[in-house]
Amino acid sequence: MVQAYILIQTEVGRAHDVAAAIGKIPGVVRVDAVTGPYDVVVLAEAHTVDDLGGLIVSKVQYVPGIMRTLTCSVVNL
């Protein structure tokens, strides 16, 4: 399995709605609303990097209220 953290900036007042919607997407392991420059942080996983990319581009980024995402791949050091 490959994993990535997705840092999400939402429209003002939409963090709760965005987090709730993303939490229902298969492949999402954890969703947290946070403070700072990002509003929601998501841990997602998939079998391959391509599958993970598809999850992010085809599902997560289509959730209403998202303005911008930054994906950080997990590496095993």
NUFIZA-970730 format. One record per residue: chain; residue in three letters; x, y, z of N, C-alpha, C in turn; residue number from 0. Coordinates in nm, 2 decimals. Layout:
(rec "A"; "Ala"; (X; Y; Z); (X; Y; Z); (X; Y; Z); NUM)
...
! end
This chain:
(rec "A"; "Met"; (0.08; -0.12; 0.00); (0.00; 0.00; 0.00); (0.09; 0.12; 0.00); 0)
(rec "A"; "Val"; (0.04; 0.23; -0.07); (0.11; 0.36; -0.07); (0.02; 0.46; 0.00); 1)
(rec "A"; "Gln"; (0.07; 0.55; 0.07); (0.00; 0.65; 0.14); (0.04; 0.79; 0.11); 2)
(rec "A"; "Ala"; (-0.05; 0.88; 0.14); (-0.01; 1.02; 0.12); (-0.10; 1.11; 0.21); 3)
(rec "A"; "Tyr"; (-0.04; 1.22; 0.26); (-0.12; 1.32; 0.33); (-0.16; 1.42; 0.23); 4)
(rec "A"; "Ile"; (-0.29; 1.46; 0.24); (-0.34; 1.56; 0.15); (-0.38; 1.68; 0.23); 5)
(rec "A"; "Leu"; (-0.31; 1.80; 0.21); (-0.33; 1.92; 0.29); (-0.43; 2.00; 0.20); 6)
(rec "A"; "Ile"; (-0.54; 2.04; 0.27); (-0.65; 2.11; 0.19); (-0.68; 2.24; 0.25); 7)
(rec "A"; "Gln"; (-0.69; 2.34; 0.16); (-0.74; 2.47; 0.19); (-0.89; 2.48; 0.14); 8)
(rec "A"; "Thr"; (-0.98; 2.52; 0.22); (-1.12; 2.52; 0.19); (-1.17; 2.67; 0.18); 9)
(rec "A"; "Glu"; (-1.29; 2.68; 0.12); (-1.35; 2.81; 0.13); (-1.38; 2.84; 0.27); 10)
(rec "A"; "Val"; (-1.39; 2.97; 0.31); (-1.42; 3.01; 0.44); (-1.55; 2.94; 0.49); 11)
(rec "A"; "Gly"; (-1.54; 2.88; 0.61); (-1.66; 2.82; 0.67); (-1.70; 2.68; 0.62); 12)
(rec "A"; "Arg"; (-1.62; 2.62; 0.53); (-1.65; 2.50; 0.46); (-1.57; 2.38; 0.51); 13)
(rec "A"; "Ala"; (-1.48; 2.40; 0.61); (-1.39; 2.29; 0.65); (-1.47; 2.17; 0.71); 14)
(rec "A"; "His"; (-1.57; 2.19; 0.78); (-1.65; 2.08; 0.84); (-1.72; 2.00; 0.73); 15)
(rec "A"; "Asp"; (-1.78; 2.07; 0.63); (-1.85; 2.00; 0.52); (-1.75; 1.92; 0.44); 16)
(rec "A"; "Val"; (-1.64; 1.98; 0.41); (-1.54; 1.92; 0.33); (-1.48; 1.79; 0.40); 17)
(rec "A"; "Ala"; (-1.45; 1.81; 0.53); (-1.40; 1.69; 0.60); (-1.50; 1.58; 0.61); 18)
(rec "A"; "Ala"; (-1.63; 1.61; 0.63); (-1.73; 1.51; 0.63); (-1.75; 1.44; 0.50); 19)
(rec "A"; "Ala"; (-1.74; 1.51; 0.39); (-1.76; 1.45; 0.26); (-1.64; 1.36; 0.22); 20)
(rec "A"; "Ile"; (-1.52; 1.41; 0.25); (-1.40; 1.33; 0.22); (-1.39; 1.20; 0.31); 21)
(rec "A"; "Gly"; (-1.44; 1.21; 0.43); (-1.44; 1.09; 0.51); (-1.52; 0.98; 0.46); 22)
(rec "A"; "Lys"; (-1.61; 1.00; 0.37); (-1.69; 0.89; 0.30); (-1.63; 0.83; 0.18); 23)
(rec "A"; "Ile"; (-1.51; 0.88; 0.14); (-1.45; 0.83; 0.02); (-1.37; 0.71; 0.05); 24)
(rec "A"; "Pro"; (-1.39; 0.60; -0.02); (-1.31; 0.48; 0.00); (-1.16; 0.51; -0.03); 25)
(rec "A"; "Gly"; (-1.07; 0.46; 0.06); (-0.93; 0.49; 0.05); (-0.88; 0.59; 0.14); 26)
(rec "A"; "Val"; (-0.98; 0.67; 0.20); (-0.94; 0.77; 0.30); (-0.93; 0.70; 0.44); 27)
(rec "A"; "Val"; (-0.82; 0.71; 0.50); (-0.79; 0.65; 0.63); (-0.83; 0.74; 0.74); 28)
(rec "A"; "Arg"; (-0.80; 0.87; 0.73); (-0.82; 0.96; 0.84); (-0.84; 1.10; 0.78); 29)
(rec "A"; "Val"; (-0.93; 1.18; 0.85); (-0.96; 1.32; 0.81); (-0.96; 1.40; 0.94); 30)
(rec "A"; "Asp"; (-0.88; 1.51; 0.94); (-0.88; 1.60; 1.05); (-0.90; 1.74; 1.01); 31)
(rec "A"; "Ala"; (-0.98; 1.82; 1.08); (-0.98; 1.96; 1.06); (-0.87; 2.02; 1.15); 32)
(rec "A"; "Val"; (-0.79; 2.11; 1.10); (-0.68; 2.16; 1.17); (-0.67; 2.32; 1.16); 33)
(rec "A"; "Thr"; (-0.58; 2.38; 1.24); (-0.56; 2.52; 1.23); (-0.43; 2.55; 1.15); 34)
(rec "A"; "Gly"; (-0.42; 2.67; 1.10); (-0.30; 2.70; 1.03); (-0.33; 2.73; 0.88); 35)
(rec "A"; "Pro"; (-0.23; 2.72; 0.80); (-0.26; 2.76; 0.66); (-0.35; 2.66; 0.58); 36)
(rec "A"; "Tyr"; (-0.36; 2.54; 0.64); (-0.45; 2.44; 0.58); (-0.57; 2.42; 0.67); 37)
(rec "A"; "Asp"; (-0.68; 2.38; 0.62); (-0.80; 2.36; 0.70); (-0.84; 2.22; 0.73); 38)
(rec "A"; "Val"; (-0.80; 2.13; 0.64); (-0.83; 1.99; 0.65); (-0.70; 1.91; 0.61); 39)
(rec "A"; "Val"; (-0.67; 1.80; 0.69); (-0.56; 1.71; 0.65); (-0.61; 1.57; 0.64); 40)
(rec "A"; "Val"; (-0.58; 1.51; 0.53); (-0.63; 1.37; 0.50); (-0.52; 1.28; 0.48); 41)
(rec "A"; "Leu"; (-0.53; 1.16; 0.54); (-0.44; 1.05; 0.51); (-0.52; 0.95; 0.42); 42)
(rec "A"; "Ala"; (-0.46; 0.92; 0.31); (-0.53; 0.84; 0.21); (-0.43; 0.73; 0.17); 43)
(rec "A"; "Glu"; (-0.48; 0.61; 0.13); (-0.40; 0.50; 0.08); (-0.46; 0.43; -0.03); 44)
(rec "A"; "Ala"; (-0.38; 0.36; -0.11); (-0.42; 0.29; -0.23); (-0.31; 0.18; -0.25); 45)
(rec "A"; "His"; (-0.34; 0.09; -0.34); (-0.25; -0.02; -0.38); (-0.13; 0.03; -0.46); 46)
(rec "A"; "Thr"; (-0.15; 0.13; -0.54); (-0.04; 0.18; -0.63); (-0.04; 0.33; -0.63); 47)
(rec "A"; "Val"; (0.07; 0.38; -0.67); (0.08; 0.53; -0.68); (-0.03; 0.58; -0.78); 48)
(rec "A"; "Asp"; (-0.05; 0.51; -0.89); (-0.15; 0.55; -0.99); (-0.29; 0.55; -0.93); 49)
(rec "A"; "Asp"; (-0.32; 0.44; -0.85); (-0.45; 0.44; -0.78); (-0.47; 0.55; -0.69); 50)
(rec "A"; "Leu"; (-0.36; 0.59; -0.61); (-0.36; 0.70; -0.52); (-0.39; 0.83; -0.59); 51)
(rec "A"; "Gly"; (-0.31; 0.85; -0.70); (-0.33; 0.97; -0.78); (-0.48; 0.98; -0.83); 52)
(rec "A"; "Gly"; (-0.53; 0.87; -0.88); (-0.67; 0.87; -0.92); (-0.77; 0.90; -0.81); 53)
(rec "A"; "Leu"; (-0.74; 0.85; -0.69); (-0.83; 0.89; -0.58); (-0.83; 1.04; -0.55); 54)
(rec "A"; "Ile"; (-0.71; 1.09; -0.56); (-0.69; 1.24; -0.52); (-0.76; 1.32; -0.63); 55)
(rec "A"; "Val"; (-0.72; 1.29; -0.76); (-0.77; 1.38; -0.87); (-0.91; 1.36; -0.90); 56)
(rec "A"; "Ser"; (-0.96; 1.23; -0.90); (-1.10; 1.20; -0.94); (-1.20; 1.21; -0.83); 57)
(rec "A"; "Lys"; (-1.16; 1.20; -0.71); (-1.26; 1.20; -0.60); (-1.24; 1.32; -0.50); 58)
(rec "A"; "Val"; (-1.12; 1.32; -0.44); (-1.10; 1.42; -0.33); (-1.11; 1.57; -0.39); 59)
(rec "A"; "Gln"; (-1.05; 1.59; -0.50); (-1.05; 1.73; -0.56); (-1.18; 1.77; -0.61); 60)
(rec "A"; "Tyr"; (-1.28; 1.68; -0.63); (-1.41; 1.72; -0.67); (-1.51; 1.75; -0.56); 61)
(rec "A"; "Val"; (-1.46; 1.74; -0.44); (-1.55; 1.77; -0.32); (-1.57; 1.92; -0.32); 62)
(rec "A"; "Pro"; (-1.70; 1.97; -0.32); (-1.73; 2.11; -0.32); (-1.67; 2.18; -0.19); 63)
(rec "A"; "Gly"; (-1.62; 2.30; -0.22); (-1.57; 2.38; -0.11); (-1.42; 2.37; -0.10); 64)
(rec "A"; "Ile"; (-1.35; 2.29; -0.18); (-1.20; 2.28; -0.18); (-1.15; 2.39; -0.27); 65)
(rec "A"; "Met"; (-1.05; 2.47; -0.22); (-0.99; 2.57; -0.30); (-0.85; 2.52; -0.36); 66)
(rec "A"; "Arg"; (-0.78; 2.45; -0.28); (-0.64; 2.40; -0.32); (-0.60; 2.28; -0.24); 67)
(rec "A"; "Thr"; (-0.52; 2.19; -0.30); (-0.47; 2.08; -0.23); (-0.32; 2.07; -0.25); 68)
(rec "A"; "Leu"; (-0.25; 2.01; -0.15); (-0.11; 1.98; -0.16); (-0.09; 1.84; -0.11); 69)
(rec "A"; "Thr"; (-0.04; 1.75; -0.20); (-0.02; 1.61; -0.16); (0.12; 1.58; -0.12); 70)
(rec "A"; "Cys"; (0.14; 1.51; -0.01); (0.27; 1.48; 0.04); (0.28; 1.32; 0.05); 71)
(rec "A"; "Ser"; (0.35; 1.26; -0.03); (0.36; 1.11; -0.03); (0.44; 1.07; 0.10); 72)
(rec "A"; "Val"; (0.39; 0.96; 0.15); (0.46; 0.90; 0.27); (0.58; 0.81; 0.22); 73)
(rec "A"; "Val"; (0.70; 0.83; 0.27); (0.81; 0.74; 0.24); (0.86; 0.67; 0.36); 74)
(rec "A"; "Asn"; (0.91; 0.55; 0.34); (0.96; 0.46; 0.44); (1.11; 0.48; 0.45); 75)
(rec "A"; "Leu"; (1.16; 0.55; 0.55); (1.31; 0.57; 0.56); (1.37; 0.46; 0.63); 76)
! end
